[in-house]
């Protein structure tokens, strides 16, 4: 088990995040998923967050990421959802036709802490969820 550390602590903080498109609209294809992932990378470094696993489906994404104790998760999530929504609608204007009132993300999300033991199971679930 590889632990993260900083000057005064050792930690292992893994999170499984699920973000859903508002009203389950099916707008995520591979191109949009890749752009969403790029935006995630750009924002996560500012919050001491690193991407472990990414998987997309037509109406939602699964993200497995690691954080530091000083990561401000609620601020990160707000920054990511706001920036990604704005940029996706700007760069892919045709997507607005599929959205209701141009809302991209659902207001809610699922964020689950994970321990080291089941992490491989979670990765497998994220990879295979749509194949079942």
Buried (B, 14 or more C-beta within 10 A) or exposed (E): EEEBEEEEEEEBBBBBBBBBBBEEBEBBEEEBBEBBBEBBEEBBEEBBBBEBBBBBBBBBBBBBBBBBEEBBBEEBBEBBBEBBBEBBBEEBEEBBEEBEEEBBBBEEEEBEEBEEEEBEEBBEBBEEEEEE
